[in-house]
Amino acid sequence: MTDFDSQVVAAVTAHMNDDHAADSLLIVRAFAEPGAVEARMTGVDREAGEWVVVIDGRDHTVRIPWLEPVTDRAGLRTAVVDLYKAACTRLGVDTPS
């Protein structure tokens, strides 16, 4: 996971963990681990996001591909939002307007 400068990765993961923890959990449940009870984003690259999730009291790392490859920092926001919306659709959750 080295496609982006460490400051970019730190900013994106901090934002997701501080402001969108529930969204991360929804993404993880939809695309990787339905039984996850907690999710913390730990990395991003051009192809995927990475989360540490808690399942049955144990940490596991999951990598979830973006729906489209990301070519720049601005594309990361779009990739996460698109993945979140797809997770909502998959799980039957209404997206906020």
Residue pairs with C-beta under 8 A, 6 or more apart in sequence:
1 9
1 43
1 44
1 45
1 50
2 45
3 45
3 46
3 47
4 12
4 44
4 45
4 46
4 73
4 76
8 44
8 73
8 76
9 43
9 44
12 41
12 44
12 76
12 80
13 41
13 42
13 43
13 44
16 23
16 24
16 41
16 80
17 24
17 40
17 41
20 80
20 84
21 39
21 40
23 80
23 84
24 39
24 40
24 41
24 51
25 36
25 37
25 38
25 39
26 84
26 87
26 88
26 91
26 93
27 39
27 49
27 51
27 64
27 80
27 83
27 84
27 87
28 36
28 39
28 51
28 53
28 62
28 64
29 35
29 36
29 87
29 91
30 86
30 87
30 88
30 90
30 91
31 64
31 83
31 86
31 87
31 90
32 51
32 53
32 62
32 64
33 53
33 55
33 60
33 62
35 55
35 56
36 53
36 54
36 55
37 54
37 55
38 53
38 54
39 51
39 52
39 53
39 54
40 51
40 52
40 53
41 49
41 50
41 51
42 50
42 51
42 52
42 61
43 49
43 50
44 50
44 70
44 76
45 70
46 69
46 70
46 71
47 65
47 66
47 69
47 70
48 63
48 64
48 65
48 66
49 63
49 64
49 66
49 79
49 80
49 83
50 61
50 62
50 63
50 64
51 61
51 62
51 64
52 59
52 60
52 61
53 59
53 60
53 61
53 62
54 60
64 83
66 79
66 82
66 83
67 79
67 82
67 83
67 86
68 79
68 82
70 76
70 78
70 79
84 95
85 95
87 93
88 94
88 95
